[in-house]
């Protein structure tokens, strides 16, 4: 009997289970990527927040921790992007895929394809999925509005079937998935698997400090909402004191938020006020933001780090998928993937009206 969980996505990525661990900044470290990969999923390193040398070290560390191939996330606009691409290509024996939001051009995608590296961008609109496939990408992650961090307004239940009707490559569904029931549902739509961020962040293998994990566990779905007050682009976040301060209205509030964020960035980076102002002015000229808005946008990554790296759930920002509102436990990746596999097989069998298939059974 064919394995119910063997899909075009597992064949393309070389993983045992059709589950992708997404590249969350400062969270998808070698430790988490190796743990998810060793448990049967396909893990992505968060290369978009690394410098080239840091990424090279992270790839080497991940390769030491797992025998499986894994992925790397990057953005074409990040500092050192050209060098990042060369680091990835130089490690094509272990790096099996790349993910990105704002993607590379057709020439760069062709280089990845020639090296045997799957380009698997994350999209939030049908037109973006069509464009990425036309450029040569061989798989797509579709993130609905339930997803964490920067996200769109269309729910997964609407966006996923639209994309599946528009492209002919393996698709992983993201935004609202956390268990085997979700995997079975994604199969019913026609997806080849699921991609999860918040669920993998809420594991014992995640490097996020315990105090922040506890804050995520306490949050209900009503505490997780979308805001554009951070950098002008909609982001899904957990409400906390820092976000409440950012959300406060008025011109004076804008300056207060901008100065608060700039001060946090100054402390973290050692930059001078002159350097911070120059960075904010550059962002202002490119994005049409006011100076205080540009200061906040430039400093936002530092505020995210304050939570997920330093463990400050009061003065940091906590990006989150809506699904975190129902997550209360912290399993290991091995426990999580075993649970997902069992649940998915049971759901598929129940829908088919037969006993769950045992992997490897004749």
C-alpha positions in Angstrom: 0.0 0.0 0.0 1.3 3.4 -0.9 2.3 5.7 2.0 -0.5 8.2 2.5 1.9 10.9 3.5 4.3 10.5 0.6 3.6 13.5 -1.7 5.2 15.5 -4.5 6.6 17.8 -1.8 8.3 15.0 0.2 9.7 13.7 -3.1 11.0 17.1 -4.1 12.5 18.1 -0.8 13.6 14.6 0.3 11.9 14.7 3.7 9.9 11.9 5.2 6.8 14.0 6.2 5.1 16.7 4.2 5.7 19.3 6.9 7.9 22.4 6.5 9.4 24.3 9.4 9.4 27.9 8.3 12.4 30.4 8.7 11.4 32.6 11.6 14.0 35.3 12.3 16.3 34.5 15.2 14.2 31.4 16.0 15.0 29.1 13.1 18.5 28.4 14.3 20.6 25.3 13.6 19.2 23.7 16.8 15.6 24.0 15.7 16.2 23.2 12.0 18.2 20.1 12.9 15.5 19.0 15.4 12.7 19.4 12.9 14.6 17.8 10.1 15.7 14.8 12.3 12.0 14.3 13.2 11.0 14.0 9.5 10.1 17.6 8.5 12.0 19.9 6.2 13.5 22.8 8.2 14.6 26.3 6.9 17.4 28.3 8.5 16.6 32.0 9.1 19.3 33.4 6.8 17.5 36.6 6.2 18.7 37.9 9.6 22.3 36.7 9.2 25.4 38.2 7.6 27.2 36.0 5.1 29.8 34.7 7.5 27.2 34.0 10.1 25.1 32.0 7.6 28.2 29.9 6.6 28.7 29.0 10.2 25.0 28.3 10.7 24.9 26.0 7.7 28.0 24.1 9.0 26.5 23.8 12.4 23.2 22.5 11.1 25.0 20.0 8.8 26.8 18.7 11.9 23.5 18.2 13.8 21.5 16.5 11.1 22.3 14.1 8.2 19.3 15.5 6.2 19.3 18.3 3.7 17.7 21.5 4.9 16.7 24.9 3.5 17.9 28.5 3.9 15.7 31.6 3.8 17.0 34.9 2.5 15.8 38.2 0.9 17.3 39.8 -2.1 17.3 43.2 -0.4 19.2 42.2 2.8 22.7 43.5 3.3 25.2 41.1 1.7 22.6 39.4 -0.4 25.0 38.6 -3.2 27.4 37.0 -0.8 24.6 35.1 0.9 23.6 33.5 -2.5 27.2 32.4 -3.0 27.4 30.9 0.4 24.2 28.9 -0.3 25.4 27.7 -3.7 28.8 26.7 -2.2 26.8 24.4 0.2 24.5 22.8 -2.3 25.3 19.3 -1.1 23.5 20.1 2.2 21.2 23.0 1.3 18.3 21.5 -0.6 16.0 24.5 -0.9 15.8 28.3 -0.5 12.8 30.3 0.6 12.1 34.0 0.2 9.4 36.6 0.1 10.7 39.3 -2.2 12.5 37.0 -4.6 15.5 36.9 -6.8 15.2 37.2 -10.6 15.0 34.5 -13.2 18.8 34.3 -13.6 19.4 33.7 -9.9 16.6 31.1 -9.7 18.2 29.4 -12.7 21.5 29.2 -10.8 19.8 27.6 -7.8 18.0 25.1 -10.1 21.3 24.2 -11.8 22.8 23.5 -8.4 19.9 21.2 -7.4 18.5 23.7 -4.9 14.7 24.0 -4.9 13.3 27.6 -5.0 10.3 27.6 -2.7 9.0 31.2 -2.2 6.3 32.2 0.3 3.4 34.1 -1.4 0.2 35.7 -0.2 -1.5 36.4 -3.5 -2.3 34.3 -6.6 -0.5 36.7 -8.9 2.7 36.3 -6.9 2.5 32.5 -7.1 2.0 32.7 -10.9 5.0 35.0 -11.2 7.3 32.8 -9.1 6.4 29.7 -11.1 6.9 31.5 -14.3 10.4 32.5 -13.1 11.3 28.9 -12.5 10.4 28.1 -8.9 9.6 24.5 -8.4 7.4 24.7 -5.2 5.3 27.4 -3.4 4.4 28.1 0.2 1.0 29.8 0.3 0.5 31.8 3.5 -3.0 33.0 4.3 -3.9 35.9 6.5 -3.8 33.8 9.7 0.0 33.6 9.4 2.4 35.4 11.6 4.6 38.4 10.9 4.0 40.2 7.7 0.9 38.8 6.2 -2.0 39.4 3.8 -5.7 39.9 4.3 -7.0 36.7 2.5 -7.6 33.7 4.7 -5.9 30.4 3.9 -9.3 28.7 3.2 -9.8 31.2 0.3 -6.3 31.8 -0.9 -5.1 28.1 -1.0 -7.6 26.8 -3.5 -7.1 29.9 -5.7 -3.4 29.2 -5.9 -3.8 25.5 -6.4 -6.0 26.2 -9.4 -3.4 28.6 -10.8 -0.1 26.8 -10.6 1.1 23.2 -11.3 3.9 22.8 -8.7 3.8 21.3 -5.2 2.2 23.7 -2.8 2.6 23.8 1.0 -0.2 25.5 2.9 0.7 27.9 5.7 -1.3 30.1 8.0 -3.4 28.4 10.8 -1.8 24.9 10.8 -0.6 23.1 13.9 -1.6 19.5 13.8 -2.4 16.4 11.8 -6.0 17.4 11.3 -4.7 20.5 9.5 -2.4 18.4 7.4 -5.3 16.1 6.4 -7.4 19.3 5.6 -4.6 20.6 3.4 -4.6 17.3 1.5 -8.3 17.6 1.0 -7.8 21.0 -0.7 -5.1 19.5 -2.9 -2.0 20.8 -1.2 1.1 18.6 -1.0 1.9 19.5 2.6 1.8 22.2 5.3 4.3 24.8 6.6 4.3 25.9 10.2 6.1 28.7 12.1 4.3 29.3 15.4 3.9 25.6 16.2 7.6 25.0 15.8 8.4 28.1 17.8 6.3 26.6 20.6 8.5 23.5 21.0 11.1 22.5 23.5 13.7 22.7 20.7 13.0 26.3 20.0 15.6 28.8 21.2 13.0 31.3 22.4 13.4 32.0 26.1 10.9 30.4 28.4 9.4 33.7 29.6 8.4 34.6 26.1 7.1 31.1 25.3 4.9 31.4 28.4 3.6 34.7 27.1 2.7 33.1 23.8 1.0 30.2 25.7 -1.1 32.7 27.7 -2.3 34.6 24.6 -5.7 33.8 23.3 -6.8 34.3 19.7 -8.3 37.7 20.7 -4.9 38.8 21.8 -3.4 38.2 18.3 -4.1 40.8 15.7 -2.8 42.6 12.6 -1.2 46.1 12.8 0.5 48.4 10.3 1.9 50.7 13.0 5.3 49.0 13.1 6.7 49.5 9.7 3.8 50.4 7.5 3.2 46.9 6.3 0.5 44.7 8.0 2.0 42.3 10.6 0.3 39.9 12.9 1.4 40.3 16.5 0.5 39.4 20.0 -0.7 42.4 22.1 1.7 43.3 24.8 2.8 46.6 26.6 5.3 47.5 23.8 2.7 47.0 21.1 0.1 49.0 23.1 2.6 51.9 23.2 3.2 51.7 19.5 -0.5 51.5 18.8 -1.2 54.7 20.8 -2.4 57.5 18.5 -1.6 61.1 17.9 1.4 63.0 16.5 3.1 63.1 19.9 2.5 59.3 20.2 4.3 58.8 16.8 7.3 60.7 18.0 7.3 58.8 21.3 7.1 55.5 19.5 9.9 56.4 17.0 12.2 57.7 19.7 11.6 54.7 22.0 12.4 52.3 19.1 15.5 54.3 18.0 16.8 54.3 21.6 16.4 50.5 21.7 18.3 50.2 18.4 21.0 52.5 19.7 21.5 50.4 22.8 21.6 47.2 20.8 23.9 48.3 18.0 26.0 51.1 19.5 25.1 53.4 16.5 25.2 57.1 17.0 22.1 59.3 16.9 23.5 60.7 13.6 23.7 57.3 12.1 20.2 56.4 13.2 18.8 59.6 11.8 20.6 59.0 8.5 19.1 55.5 8.3 15.7 56.8 9.1 15.9 59.5 6.5 16.9 57.0 3.8 13.9 54.8 4.7 11.7 57.8 4.7 12.7 58.8 1.2 12.1 55.3 -0.1 8.9 54.5 1.6 7.1 57.8 2.0 7.0 57.5 5.8 7.2 60.4 8.3 10.5 60.6 10.2 9.1 59.0 13.4 7.5 56.2 11.4 10.8 55.6 9.6 12.7 55.5 12.9 10.3 52.9 14.2 10.5 50.8 11.0 14.3 50.9 11.0 14.4 49.8 14.7 11.6 47.1 14.5 14.0 44.1 14.1 15.7 45.1 17.4 12.3 45.1 19.1 11.6 41.6 17.8 15.0 40.4 19.0 14.3 41.8 22.4 11.5 39.3 22.8 12.6 36.2 21.1 16.4 36.5 21.9 16.6 38.5 25.1 13.3 37.1 26.6 11.7 40.5 27.3 7.9 39.9 26.7 7.1 43.4 27.9 9.4 45.7 25.9 9.9 43.5 22.8 7.6 42.7 19.9 6.1 39.2 19.4 5.2 38.2 15.9 2.7 35.4 15.9 0.4 33.3 13.7 -3.3 33.3 14.9 -2.9 29.6 15.6 -0.8 30.4 18.6 -4.0 31.3 20.4 -4.7 27.6 20.8 -1.2 26.3 21.6 -0.5 25.5 25.2 2.1 22.8 25.3 5.8 22.6 24.4 6.6 19.2 22.8 9.9 18.3 21.3 10.0 18.4 17.5 10.1 14.6 17.6 7.0 14.4 19.7 5.2 17.0 17.6 5.9 15.4 14.3 5.0 11.9 15.7 1.7 13.4 16.8 1.0 15.1 13.5 1.8 11.9 11.6 -0.6 9.8 13.8 -3.4 12.4 13.6 -3.1 12.8 9.9 -3.2 9.1 9.2 -6.3 8.7 11.5 -8.1 11.6 9.8 -7.4 10.3 6.3 -8.5 6.8 7.3 -11.7 8.1 8.9 -12.6 10.1 5.8 -12.0 7.0 3.7 -13.9 4.8 6.1 -11.1 2.4 6.7 -8.5 1.7 9.5 -5.4 3.9 9.5 -2.6 2.6 7.3 0.5 1.6 9.2 3.6 3.0 7.5 5.6 0.2 5.9 2.7 -2.3 5.9 2.2 -4.4 2.8 
